Amino acid sequence: MEPSARPAKRSSGATEAPAEPGGSPKRSRWAPPTLPTEPSLYDGPFPFYRRPAEEGRFSLDAQRRYHPDARQLRYFAPPPAEHPDPAFDLRHGYRDRYVRRDESEREGLEHLLQWVAGNRDRLRAQGDAAGRPVNADFVTWRGHLTKVLTTPYESQEGWLLAVSLFRGTLYVSEVETPAARQQREQRSDMLQELAYMGYKFERYMCADTPDGSPDPTGVVNTNEAFCTVVRTRLGSHSLLFAGEVDCMDPRGAWPEAPACYVELKTCKELHSPAQRKSFYRHKLIKWWAQSFLPGVSRIVAGFRAPDGSVAALETFETMKIFQLIRGDRGCWKPAVCMNFCEAFLAFLKRVVTEDDPQLVHLFAWEPGSPVSYTRHQGAEHVFLPAWYVETMSGGKRPD
């Protein structure tokens, strides 16, 4: 996360391309039409990324209600050995102790905006009472940035991001693509069970108190969440974003947040060097991006056997993942991911220049194509809630 020179190969990232699909967008005067995503264009020194600092916390309870506190924070409590004995049963409770969040309800930035509105007094720039109420260039979810980071190497899933400029800050919210909606609605029972296994793994690895023990017999409720809000800077872009955190390690080497947090993952058991190579190339990139962005220090993976048990545990230190992939020439490069993200943020600043929460630019990307955008005015695509606009414009706070 140290400063470095910008890569010599990277320019503005603009290329000439046909007009954006859908409608007749009105481009900003100096905005390029598209942003290319080829990894070679962003292959250079690692850009400056300031060490993330935790700005705040919030929780979502079993009914998905927002609370401005850490009541849902859990504590890392692993078994004494790397081979759980008896082995964790990740299938246990799937049929009768599983409460699934309604994924058809698109929450957007709602919960993050509740936190921002509740902390607006200290988020305003010092000595800038009449200026922007949030002293950050961008406000978004960590998951949206994770998708941007991995874009140069992604070959399967595209994305769609809505962006509005409101009182000097760009807000970025994901829009579900038709392909993603179809995949969600047609998800097989096997895939749903695999998702459950990830949550069940957390039940085996986390306790409710720092000195407690895990209770894997309880209900798995995916409405519940604990989120950290962090502030950082990538190049010249200041960022404020939130991300869900699995647990914190009360006895770890890094006692301060966000470094004290631990990300928990599951993956099918690896039996050969070829499988591990594929794991490094295709799965570890997303694990790394998800943890590197907020400054989470460790990822603990449970490798599951075909019967749903955990055959082994393995710890990946986020900052040492670089070393695992360094010798593989065909593998992804962290610097490429971060350089592309920096270029993408600069692209948003050049395109979205009108300060209007009713104006939404949709940035679309599909594998094999550059990032393009369309411009939309009106209620259909607006994602900043009226209560938030009123509150941050000097109106009354929401109850």
N, C-alpha and C positions, 0 to 999 in steps of 0.2 A: 504494500500500500504506500510505497514511497514515491515521491515525485520523479518523473523522468521526462525526457524530451518526447514530443509527439512523433509518431512514425513518419518517416520521410515519404513513404508511398501514399499516405492518405491525403487527399485534397478535400474539397467541399463534399465529396461523395455524390455529386449530382451528375446525372447522365441525361441526355436527350431521350425522350420516350414519347409514345402516343399519349393523348389526353387520357385522364383517369376514366375508369369504367363507371357507368351509372351517372346519368344527369349531365349537367354542364357546369362543372365547378369553376368558381372564380378564384384564381390563384392570387396569392399575395404578390406584390410587384416584383420582388427579388427572389421568390421561392423557386427552387428547382422542382421539376415535375415528379421525379422519383429518386429513391435512394437505393443503390445497388447493395447486395449482400454477400458477394463472393468473398470468401475468407482471405484470399491473396491481397485484396485491397486494404485490409486492416492488419496485415502482418508486420508488426513493428514493435518498438519498445512498449512496455507496460505503461499505461497512462497514470497520472496522479489520481489516487483514490484515498481520500482522507479516512482515517480509522473511524468507523461508525461509533457514534455515541448515543446511548439510550436517552430519548427525550421523554418517554412516558410509557404507560402500560394500560391495558384495559382487558376486560373479560366478557365472554358471552356465555350465558348460563344454559341450562338444559332446554329452555324454551326459546333460545336464541336472543334473549334480552341482553342489552348492553349494560355494563357496569364499569365505571371509571376506576377500577382497582384491579388487584392481582388475585382475586379469589379463586380463579381457575388454574393458577400456577401449580404445577406438580414438580416433584423432586426425583432426580435420577437415583435409582436404587437397583443396580444390576446384581445378578447372581455372583457368587464369589469366584466362579470359574467361567472360562469362555465356552464351555459346553454345558448348557443348563441340564441339571439332573434333579428331578426328572425333566425331560424335554418339554418345552412349552407347547401346549396344544392350541394352535392359532385358529382352529376351526370351532373350538368350544364356544357355545352360546350364539352361534350365527343365526340359528332358526328361532330362538326364543328370548335372546337378551341383546337385541340390536335395535337401536332407535336411529333411523337415518334422517339426516337433514334433507329437507325438501329442496333439491337442487334446481327445480324449475322456477323457484322464486329467486329472481336476479337481484341481489342486494347491492351491487355496484360498490360505491365508496361509502355507503351509508354509515357504517359503524366507525370507520376512520374519520369521517366528517363530524360525527358526534364528539369524538375525542378532540379534534381540532377546535370545534366551536367552544368546547368546555375549557380549552386552554389558550384561547385567543389572546388574552392579555399578555402572556409571556412569549407568544409566538411572533408578536409584532416586532418589527425592527426597532431597536433602541433609537429614541429621538425622532421617530417617524410616525407620529400620531395620526397624520392625515394620509399616509402612504399605504402600501399594501399590508393587509392585516395578517398575512402569513409570510414570514421572512424566509421564503424558499422559492426556488425557481419551479420546482415540480412537487406535487403531492400525488401519491399513488400507492398501490399495494406492491409489496415485494414480489409477489407472484407474477405481476405484469412485467416487471423489470427482468425477472428470471427468463421469461419467454423471449424478451428482446436480446438478452445476453447470448442465448443458445441459438439464435436465428441463423448465423452463418453456417452452422453444422446440422441444422434440423432438416430432415428429408421427408417427414410424414405429415405433420400437422401445421397448418397455417394459423394466423391470428388476426383479430380485428380490434383495434384500440380507438376509443373515442377520446378526443382532446378538446378542452375548452380553456380559454384564458379568462380568468376572473380576478380583477383587482391585482394584476401584476404577477399572478401565479398560474402556471399551467397544471390543470388537473387531468389525470390520465386514468381512464376506466375501461375495462375490457368489455367487449360486446360478444356474445356467443355467436359463433359462425353457424350457418346451416349444417355444415358437416359435423361440428361438435354437438349440436342439438340432436341430430340423428343418432350419433354415437351414444349419447347419454340416454336417449329414449329407447334404444334397442340394445342396451348393455345386457350381455348374457348373465345368467346366474353365476357362472364360473368367475367372470370378471368382478361381479359384485362381491363374491366371497373373497376374492383376492384383496379387494379394497378393505373388507372387514378384517382380514388377517393383519394388515398394517396397523389398524387401530387396536386390535387385540394385543399385538406385540407391545404397544405402549402400556397396556394394563399390566403386563408382566414386568415391565422395566421401571415403572414410576410409582411413587408413594404420594400420599396427600400431605405429609409433613416431612421436614428435613430428616428426622430420625425414624420415620415410619417404614413399613414394609409394603410391598405391592399387594393388592387384592385383585387378582385376575377373575374373580367370580362375579363381579358386578356387571351392570349393564353398560354396554358400549353405546354411548350417545354422541353422535357426531355433530350435534348442535353446539356442544360445549367447546370453548376455545379460550386460550390465553394468547394475547398479542403484545408484542413489543413495538414501540414506535421509535424509529431511529432517525438521526440526522447525519448526513455525510455530504461529501462533494466529489464529483467525478469531473476532472478537468475544471472547467469554469462553471459547471452546473451544480447548484446546491439542491439537495434532495431531502425530502421528508417522506418517509414511507413506513408502512406497518406490515408486519408479517406474523403469522401464527408460529408459536414456539411450543415444542413438545414438553420440555422440562428444563430445569436448571440443576447443576451439580453443586450441592452445598459443600462438598469436600474436594472440589477440583482445584487444579493449579491456577485457574483464572477466576478469582472470586467476584470480579466486577461484571455487571451486565454491559453489553450483550455477550461478552466472551464466555460467561459462565453457563450459557445455554447449550443444550445438547439436542441435536436433531436425531430422531429415530427412524430407521428405514428397514424395509424387508426386501429380500430378493431371493430368487430361486437359487438353490445350492449350485456352486460351480465345481465341475468335475475335471476340467482340462485347462491347459494353458490357452487354448483357443477361446473357450468360454470366458475366461478371465479377461482376455484381450478385448473381446466384444463388450464385456461389462465396463471396462475402462473407457472404451470409445463412445458407447451409446447411453449408458445409464449414469456413470459417474460425473459426466459433464453437468447434468441437471442437479445432481446432489451438490456438487461443488458450487454452482451458481446460486442455488437457494441458500446455502449457508455462508458463502463468502460475502454476499451483498450486505447482510445485517451484522456481520462480524461474529457469527456463531463459530465456536472454536472446534467442535468435534461432531462427527457423524458416527453413530453406532448402528451397525447393520446386523440384522438377524437373518441368516441364510437358512431358508426353509427347505425341508425335505418334501418329497411328493405326498407324504401322509399329513402334511400340515404342521409337523413339529419343527422346532428350531434346531438345526444340526450344529450350528456354530455361531458365535458372535465375533464381529471384527470391528475395530475402531479405526476411523480415518480422521486424522487431524487435517482440518480444512486447508491450512497453509502449507501442508506437505503433500497434498494431492498433486501439485505441480511436479514433484519428483517422480511420482508413480507413472506419469505419462510421458516424461521427457524423452525417453529413448525410442518412442514409437512415432516414426515420421508421418504416418497416416492418421495420427490422432489429432484431437482438437488442441487448440492453444488458448490458455486463459487470456493472454494479451489480445488476441484477435477478438474474443468475446467482449472484453472491456472497451477496446478501441471502437468496435461497432456500436456499442451502447452509447459511447460518447458522441459518435457521429449522428446517431439517431436522435439524441436529445437536441443536438444543434439543429438538425433537420426540423424538429418540431418548432423550435424557436423561430426559424426562418419562415415557416409556413403559417403558423397560428399567431397572428400579430394584432388582431382586433379584440379588444377587451370586452367580451360580451358573453355571459353565461348561456344565452339562448343560441349562440352560434357554436356548432359542433363540427369539427373535422374528423372524419373517419379514416384512419390509417390502416390499410389492408396489406397483408402479405401472405403469399402462398409459396411453398418450396419451388425453387427454380425461377422465381420472378423477383423483381425489385419491389421495394416498399412503395406503394402509391397511396393517394389520398383523394377524398371527395369532401366537398363542403356542403353543410346542411344547416338551414335556418328554420327553426320551428320546433314544436313540442315533441315530435316523434322521436328525435334522437337526443333531446336534452337530458342530461344525467345529473346535473347539480340540482338538488332539491330546493324548492322555493324557500323552505324554512332556513336552509343554510345561507342562501343568497341574502335573505333579509337579515339574518343574524350577523353575518360578516360585513354587511353594509351599514351597520349601526342600529339595527332593529333590536327587539327584545330577544333574549336567549330562549331556546325551547325549554319546556319543563322537563 
